Amino acid sequence: MTDNDLKDLLDREAMRINNIDFIDRDPVQFPRRFSKLQDIEIASLLSATIAWGNRKMICRDCDRMLALMDNDPYNYVMDEGYEELPDMNIHRTFFSKNLRHFLRGLHAVYSRHASLADFAKAEAIADDELPSWKLVASLNRELAAANNGEADCRCLPGNLTTTALKRVNMALRWLVRNDGIVDMGVWNVITPS
């Protein structure tokens, strides 16, 4: 494949994915339902967390997960509604116990910071050579602290030396990049590059 062939392929894929028609078939639709920053952040992280497998099933399960939260993620987290979740499957190998683990950590973060963006600023992720990895390490610390020191790799990857953080970077793309089409660009914590 020549450089021109590769450029053409990437341009075609960008046109296919980065358009308004793509949103309704992709997990990005879920954070886009909200206008409050905290709701967007929570929906972005959770939707990206379960974004593996069949896209139709991912979207179905994201929709169901947000419905469990009364489609009010921030208030659900702050009211600790997750403690009442029955044991159930959320998506493939992600269960309500994993969701509770994640939301306890987010509750701890939001109890001290107005937003995840503020948390990311306080953690100085923009100053790190690998801001996504710094963010995940910081969030993992918060999740473990909120769960009696226990880690849960179903929420966020634990071994940061071997992961590409594809799903976390997808959520960050939604939060950071403002293309005026698909990505929302509600964070100014790090640059899109």
C-alpha positions as CSV (number, residue, x, y, z in Angstrom):
1,M,0.0,0.0,0.0
2,T,1.4,3.4,-1.0
3,D,1.2,6.5,1.1
4,N,-1.5,7.8,-1.2
5,D,-3.5,4.6,-0.9
6,L,-3.3,4.8,2.9
7,K,-4.3,8.5,2.9
8,D,-7.3,7.7,0.7
9,L,-8.3,4.8,3.0
10,L,-8.1,7.0,6.1
11,D,-10.0,9.8,4.4
12,R,-12.8,7.4,3.4
13,E,-13.0,6.0,6.9
14,A,-13.0,9.5,8.5
15,M,-15.9,10.5,6.2
16,R,-17.8,7.3,7.0
17,I,-17.4,7.6,10.8
18,N,-17.2,11.4,11.4
19,N,-20.6,12.3,10.2
20,I,-24.0,12.9,11.9
21,D,-25.5,9.6,10.6
22,F,-22.9,7.6,12.5
23,I,-24.0,8.9,15.9
24,D,-27.3,6.9,16.2
25,R,-25.4,3.6,15.7
26,D,-22.5,4.3,18.0
27,P,-22.0,4.6,21.8
28,V,-21.1,8.3,21.4
29,Q,-24.9,8.8,21.2
30,F,-25.2,8.3,25.0
31,P,-23.0,11.1,26.3
32,R,-24.5,13.3,23.6
33,R,-27.9,12.9,25.3
34,F,-26.8,15.2,28.1
35,S,-26.0,18.8,28.5
36,K,-24.6,18.9,32.0
37,L,-20.8,18.3,32.0
38,Q,-20.9,15.7,34.8
39,D,-23.6,13.6,33.0
40,I,-21.5,13.8,29.8
41,E,-18.4,12.7,31.6
42,I,-20.0,9.8,33.4
43,A,-21.9,8.6,30.3
44,S,-18.7,8.9,28.2
45,L,-16.6,6.8,30.6
46,L,-19.3,4.1,31.2
47,S,-20.3,3.8,27.6
48,A,-16.7,3.5,26.5
49,T,-16.0,1.0,29.3
50,I,-18.5,-1.5,27.9
51,A,-17.7,-0.8,24.2
52,W,-16.5,-4.2,23.2
53,G,-18.3,-6.7,21.0
54,N,-21.2,-6.2,18.7
55,R,-22.1,-2.5,18.3
56,K,-25.9,-3.1,18.4
57,M,-25.5,-5.0,21.7
58,I,-23.2,-2.3,23.1
59,C,-25.8,0.4,22.3
60,R,-28.6,-1.7,23.8
61,D,-26.6,-2.3,27.0
62,C,-25.5,1.3,27.3
63,D,-29.1,2.4,27.0
64,R,-30.1,-0.1,29.6
65,M,-27.3,0.9,32.0
66,L,-28.3,4.6,31.8
67,A,-31.9,3.6,32.3
68,L,-30.8,1.9,35.6
69,M,-29.4,5.3,36.5
70,D,-32.8,6.9,35.7
71,N,-31.0,8.7,32.8
72,D,-29.5,11.0,35.4
73,P,-26.0,9.7,35.9
74,Y,-24.5,12.5,38.1
75,N,-27.4,12.6,40.5
76,Y,-27.5,8.8,40.6
77,V,-23.8,8.7,41.5
78,M,-24.1,11.4,44.1
79,D,-27.3,9.9,45.7
80,E,-25.4,6.5,45.8
81,G,-28.4,4.8,44.0
82,Y,-25.9,2.1,42.7
83,E,-25.8,0.5,46.2
84,E,-29.4,-0.7,45.6
85,L,-28.6,-2.3,42.2
86,P,-29.6,-6.0,42.1
87,D,-27.0,-8.5,40.9
88,M,-27.3,-8.6,37.2
89,N,-25.4,-8.6,33.9
90,I,-24.8,-5.2,32.4
91,H,-22.8,-6.1,29.3
92,R,-21.0,-9.4,28.6
93,T,-18.5,-9.8,31.5
94,F,-19.4,-6.4,33.1
95,F,-21.9,-6.9,36.0
96,S,-23.7,-4.7,38.5
97,K,-20.9,-5.4,41.0
98,N,-18.4,-3.9,38.5
99,L,-20.7,-0.9,37.9
100,R,-21.1,-0.4,41.7
101,H,-17.3,-0.5,42.0
102,F,-16.9,2.2,39.3
103,L,-19.6,4.4,40.6
104,R,-18.3,4.4,44.2
105,G,-15.0,5.7,42.8
106,L,-16.7,8.3,40.8
107,H,-18.7,9.3,43.8
108,A,-15.5,9.9,45.7
109,V,-14.1,12.0,42.8
110,Y,-17.2,14.1,42.5
111,S,-17.4,14.6,46.2
112,R,-14.1,16.5,46.0
113,H,-14.2,18.0,42.5
114,A,-16.9,19.7,40.5
115,S,-16.2,17.6,37.5
116,L,-13.8,14.9,36.2
117,A,-12.2,17.6,34.2
118,D,-11.4,19.4,37.5
119,F,-10.1,16.1,38.8
120,A,-7.9,15.7,35.7
121,K,-6.5,19.2,36.2
122,A,-5.8,18.6,39.9
123,E,-4.0,15.4,38.9
124,A,-2.0,17.4,36.3
125,I,-2.6,14.9,33.6
126,A,-1.8,17.5,30.9
127,D,1.7,17.7,32.2
128,D,2.3,14.0,31.8
129,E,3.8,12.6,28.6
130,L,1.0,10.1,28.5
131,P,-2.1,11.9,29.9
132,S,-4.5,9.1,29.3
133,W,-2.4,6.7,31.3
134,K,-2.0,9.3,34.1
135,L,-5.7,9.8,34.2
136,V,-6.4,6.0,34.4
137,A,-3.8,5.5,37.1
138,S,-5.4,8.4,39.1
139,L,-8.9,7.0,38.6
140,N,-7.8,3.5,39.5
141,R,-6.4,4.9,42.7
142,E,-9.8,6.6,43.5
143,L,-11.8,3.5,42.6
144,A,-9.6,1.2,44.8
145,A,-9.8,3.7,47.7
146,A,-13.6,3.8,47.5
147,N,-13.8,0.0,47.4
148,N,-11.7,-1.0,50.5
149,G,-8.4,-1.0,48.5
150,E,-9.7,-3.5,45.9
151,A,-9.0,-3.0,42.2
152,D,-11.4,-4.1,39.4
153,C,-9.9,-4.4,35.9
154,R,-13.4,-4.6,34.5
155,C,-13.8,-0.9,35.1
156,L,-10.5,0.4,33.9
157,P,-7.4,-1.4,32.8
158,G,-5.0,-2.1,35.7
159,N,-1.8,-3.1,33.9
160,L,-0.9,0.3,32.3
161,T,2.3,-1.0,30.9
162,T,0.6,-3.3,28.4
163,T,-2.6,-1.6,27.5
164,A,-3.4,0.8,24.6
165,L,-6.4,2.2,26.5
166,K,-8.4,2.1,23.4
167,R,-11.8,2.6,25.1
168,V,-10.6,5.3,27.5
169,N,-9.0,7.1,24.6
170,M,-12.3,6.9,22.8
171,A,-14.1,8.5,25.7
172,L,-11.4,11.2,25.9
173,R,-11.7,11.8,22.1
174,W,-15.4,12.5,22.7
175,L,-14.7,14.8,25.7
176,V,-11.6,16.6,24.3
177,R,-12.0,16.9,20.5
178,N,-14.6,19.3,19.2
179,D,-15.1,18.5,15.6
180,G,-18.6,20.0,15.5
181,I,-20.0,16.7,14.2
182,V,-19.5,13.7,16.4
183,D,-17.1,14.6,19.3
184,M,-18.4,17.0,21.9
185,G,-15.2,18.8,23.1
186,V,-16.4,19.7,26.5
187,W,-13.0,19.4,28.1
188,N,-10.1,21.8,27.8
189,V,-7.9,19.8,30.2
190,I,-5.7,18.4,27.4
191,T,-5.3,19.2,23.8
192,P,-6.9,17.0,21.2
193,S,-3.4,16.1,19.8
